[in-house]
């Protein structure tokens, strides 16, 4: 592996160079049913997108269940480490492809939240009534969960040592993130990046609240030799075109 920094950057946003990054974010469970879950999150979850939620039960066992976002809205803001404004959201997800064993695990988790009719919970799950009245508030410490998410981004500037991307969510400074760059010609580059900077781009006038985006500076930390060769070839072409 190699570490590369301080190289000349090239503007690539007009070339349509994009990428994807993966996150494992801690979230708070507001309530849960056998068919879905409501969460408090510090990043925007896209309508219709699928995410995996990892829930820990009272026995410290992890229940991993996939869900699709059916609603999401801005609920407030908080201050970041550098006094930047970070939007907070609440979102509802419908569980999908839940196996019988996974359903038993969910029912067991719900049982830890209070008194209820097990037969009603089982019946609601069988009928697919995911947002029926059978919702249960989740008490700490079981209200903590982890959501695995990916985010697509556009690349504005690129070099052999880093890049400037545009993200729909604020990212934590110094956080390490697995990333992928998709070059023209459908060539992929896998790497690990560190968040070096994050500045809000104010939402255009007339757009809804919470529509802000962010310029995020990425420092490349780990990139295999074969991946670096792909990047060098692309950057070399940019140098010749200047």
C-alpha positions as CSV (number, residue, x, y, z in Angstrom):
1,X,0.0,0.0,0.0
2,X,1.1,3.6,-0.6
3,X,0.2,6.9,0.8
4,X,0.2,9.9,-1.6
5,X,-0.3,13.6,-0.9
6,X,0.2,17.1,-2.4
7,X,-0.2,16.5,-6.1
8,X,-1.6,18.8,-8.7
9,X,-5.4,18.7,-8.9
10,X,-7.4,18.7,-12.1
11,X,-11.0,19.8,-12.5
12,X,-13.0,16.8,-13.6
13,X,-16.7,17.7,-12.8
14,X,-17.4,18.3,-16.4
15,X,-16.2,14.8,-17.2
16,X,-18.9,13.2,-15.1
17,X,-16.4,11.3,-12.8
18,X,-18.3,9.8,-9.9
19,X,-17.8,7.5,-7.0
20,X,-19.3,5.7,-4.0
21,X,-18.4,5.6,-0.3
22,X,-19.5,3.2,2.4
23,X,-20.5,4.1,6.0
24,X,-21.4,2.4,9.2
25,X,-23.2,5.1,11.2
26,X,-24.6,4.9,14.7
27,X,-28.3,5.8,14.8
28,X,-31.0,6.0,17.4
29,X,-34.2,3.8,17.2
30,X,-37.3,5.8,17.9
31,X,-39.8,3.0,17.6
32,X,-40.1,-0.4,16.0
33,X,-42.7,-2.9,14.8
34,X,-42.5,-6.3,13.2
35,X,-42.7,-4.7,9.8
36,X,-40.5,-1.6,10.1
37,X,-38.5,0.9,12.2
38,X,-38.3,4.6,12.8
39,X,-34.8,6.1,13.3
40,X,-33.0,9.4,14.3
41,X,-30.0,9.8,12.0
42,X,-27.4,12.5,11.2
43,X,-27.4,11.9,7.5
44,X,-30.1,12.0,4.8
45,X,-31.6,8.6,3.9
46,X,-32.9,8.6,0.3
47,X,-36.5,7.7,-0.3
48,X,-36.7,4.2,-1.7
49,X,-33.1,3.4,-0.9
50,X,-32.3,0.1,0.9
51,X,-30.1,0.0,4.0
52,X,-29.1,-2.7,6.5
53,X,-29.8,-1.9,10.2
54,X,-27.9,-3.8,12.9
55,X,-29.8,-4.0,16.2
56,X,-28.3,-5.4,19.4
57,X,-30.7,-7.2,21.7
58,X,-30.4,-7.6,25.5
59,X,-28.1,-10.6,25.0
60,X,-25.6,-8.6,23.0
61,X,-26.6,-10.5,19.9
62,X,-26.8,-8.5,16.6
63,X,-29.9,-8.7,14.5
64,X,-29.2,-7.5,10.9
65,X,-32.3,-6.6,8.9
66,X,-32.6,-4.9,5.5
67,X,-35.1,-2.1,5.1
68,X,-36.4,0.4,2.4
69,X,-36.9,4.1,3.3
70,X,-40.6,5.1,3.0
71,X,-40.3,8.5,4.5
72,X,-37.6,10.9,5.7
73,X,-37.7,14.5,7.0
74,X,-35.5,17.1,8.6
75,X,-36.0,17.2,12.4
76,X,-33.4,19.7,13.6
77,X,-29.7,20.5,13.6
78,X,-26.6,20.2,15.9
79,X,-23.2,21.7,16.1
80,X,-20.2,19.8,14.8
81,X,-16.7,19.7,16.1
82,X,-15.8,23.0,14.3
83,X,-19.2,24.6,15.0
84,X,-20.5,23.6,11.6
85,X,-24.3,23.0,11.4
86,X,-25.1,19.3,11.0
87,X,-28.7,18.5,9.9
88,X,-30.6,15.8,11.8
89,X,-33.3,13.6,10.3
90,X,-36.0,11.2,11.3
91,X,-36.8,8.4,8.9
92,X,-39.1,5.4,8.6
93,X,-38.0,2.1,7.0
94,X,-40.1,-0.9,5.9
95,X,-38.3,-4.2,6.6
96,X,-37.9,-6.4,3.4
97,X,-37.0,-10.0,2.8
98,X,-37.4,-10.9,6.5
99,X,-36.9,-14.7,7.1
100,X,-38.9,-16.6,9.7
101,X,-35.8,-16.8,12.0
102,X,-35.2,-13.1,11.6
103,X,-38.9,-12.4,12.5
104,X,-38.5,-14.4,15.7
105,X,-35.5,-12.3,16.6
106,X,-37.4,-9.1,15.9
107,X,-40.3,-10.3,18.1
108,X,-37.9,-11.2,20.9
109,X,-36.3,-7.7,20.6
110,X,-39.8,-6.1,20.8
111,X,-40.7,-8.2,23.8
112,X,-37.9,-6.5,25.7
113,X,-39.6,-3.1,25.2
114,X,-42.7,-3.7,27.3
115,X,-46.0,-5.6,27.6
116,X,-47.9,-6.5,24.5
117,X,-49.9,-9.3,22.9
118,X,-47.5,-11.7,21.2
119,X,-50.3,-13.0,19.1
120,X,-51.2,-9.6,17.8
121,X,-47.5,-8.8,17.0
122,X,-47.2,-12.1,15.1
123,X,-50.5,-11.5,13.2
124,X,-49.5,-8.0,12.3
125,X,-46.2,-9.3,10.8
126,X,-47.9,-12.0,8.8
127,X,-50.4,-9.4,7.4
128,X,-47.6,-7.0,6.5
129,X,-49.1,-4.2,8.6
130,X,-45.7,-2.6,9.2
131,X,-46.9,0.8,10.3
132,X,-50.0,-0.3,12.2
133,X,-50.7,0.6,15.8
134,X,-48.3,-2.1,16.9
135,X,-45.4,0.2,17.4
136,X,-43.1,0.1,20.4
137,X,-40.8,2.8,21.8
138,X,-37.3,1.5,22.3
139,X,-35.6,2.2,25.6
140,X,-31.9,2.8,26.1
141,X,-29.4,1.2,25.8
142,X,-31.2,-0.9,23.2
143,X,-32.2,2.2,21.3
144,X,-28.7,2.3,19.8
145,X,-28.2,0.7,16.4
146,X,-25.9,0.8,13.4
147,X,-26.9,1.5,9.8
148,X,-24.8,0.4,6.9
149,X,-25.1,2.9,4.0
150,X,-23.5,3.8,0.8
151,X,-23.5,7.2,-0.9
152,X,-22.9,8.2,-4.5
153,X,-20.9,11.4,-5.0
154,X,-19.6,13.6,-7.8
155,X,-15.9,14.4,-8.1
156,X,-15.1,18.0,-8.7
157,X,-11.3,17.9,-8.5
158,X,-8.9,14.9,-8.6
159,X,-5.2,14.3,-8.1
160,X,-2.9,11.3,-7.3
161,X,-3.1,12.2,-3.6
162,X,-6.7,13.2,-3.1
163,X,-9.9,14.7,-4.4
164,X,-12.7,17.2,-3.8
165,X,-16.1,15.7,-3.9
166,X,-19.7,16.9,-3.5
167,X,-21.7,15.1,-0.8
168,X,-25.3,15.3,0.3
169,X,-24.3,14.8,3.9
170,X,-21.7,16.4,6.2
171,X,-18.8,14.1,6.9
172,X,-16.7,14.0,10.1
173,X,-13.2,15.4,9.8
174,X,-10.4,12.7,10.0
175,X,-12.9,9.9,9.5
176,X,-11.6,7.0,7.3
177,X,-13.9,5.9,4.6
178,X,-13.8,3.0,2.1
179,X,-14.3,4.6,-1.3
180,X,-14.6,3.8,-5.0
181,X,-13.9,6.0,-8.0
182,X,-15.7,5.3,-11.3
183,X,-13.7,6.6,-14.2
184,X,-15.0,7.0,-17.8
185,X,-15.0,3.7,-19.6
186,X,-16.5,1.9,-16.5
187,X,-13.1,1.5,-14.8
188,X,-13.2,1.2,-11.0
189,X,-10.6,2.3,-8.4
190,X,-10.9,1.0,-4.8
191,X,-9.2,3.0,-2.0
192,X,-9.4,4.2,1.5
193,X,-9.7,7.9,2.1
194,X,-9.6,10.4,5.1
195,X,-12.0,13.3,5.4
196,X,-9.7,16.4,5.4
197,X,-12.3,19.1,5.1
198,X,-16.0,19.6,4.9
199,X,-17.7,22.9,3.9
200,X,-21.4,23.5,3.4
201,X,-22.7,24.6,0.1
202,X,-25.8,26.7,0.8
203,X,-29.0,25.4,-0.7
204,X,-30.0,27.3,-3.9
205,X,-32.8,29.9,-3.2
206,X,-36.2,28.3,-3.5
207,X,-35.1,24.8,-2.5
208,X,-36.5,23.1,0.6
209,X,-34.8,23.2,4.0
210,X,-32.3,20.5,4.4
211,X,-31.3,20.5,0.7
212,X,-27.8,21.8,1.4
213,X,-24.8,19.9,0.0
214,X,-21.2,19.8,1.1
215,X,-17.7,20.2,-0.5
216,X,-15.6,17.5,1.0
217,X,-11.8,17.2,0.7
218,X,-10.5,13.7,0.6
219,X,-6.9,12.6,1.3
220,X,-6.0,9.2,-0.2
221,X,-4.6,6.9,2.5
222,X,-4.4,3.4,1.2
223,X,-4.5,2.5,-2.4
224,X,-3.1,-0.7,-3.9
225,X,-0.4,-0.5,-6.6
226,X,-2.7,-1.9,-9.3
227,X,-5.3,0.8,-8.4
228,X,-2.7,3.5,-8.4
229,X,-1.7,2.5,-11.9
230,X,-5.3,3.1,-13.1
231,X,-5.4,6.5,-11.4
232,X,-2.0,7.5,-12.8
233,X,-3.1,6.6,-16.3
234,X,-6.2,8.7,-16.0
235,X,-4.3,11.7,-14.5
236,X,-1.7,11.4,-17.2
237,X,-4.4,11.8,-19.8
238,X,-5.6,14.9,-18.0
239,X,-2.1,16.4,-18.0
240,X,-1.8,15.9,-21.7
241,X,-5.1,17.6,-22.3
242,X,-4.2,20.8,-20.4
